């Protein structure tokens, strides 16, 4: 969009324990997705 901007957001996380990765990896992925969606929702309310 010529009137807008582009935001690039990346988050990487890694667990030392394979067991912890299995247990918490999905939780962290979902939390990151929710943060990104909250950002998009707010940006749409403010700027659209």
C-alpha positions, 0 to 999 in steps of 0.5 A: 500500500503506497499510503501505508507501511510494512512491519516485519516481526520475527520471534525465535525461541529455543529450549535446551530440553527436548522435553520442554520443547515438546511441552512448551513449544506449542504454548510459546508459538500460540502466544506469539501468534496472539501478540501478532494478531493483537497488533494487527487488530489494533493497527486496523482500528487506529489506521484504517 
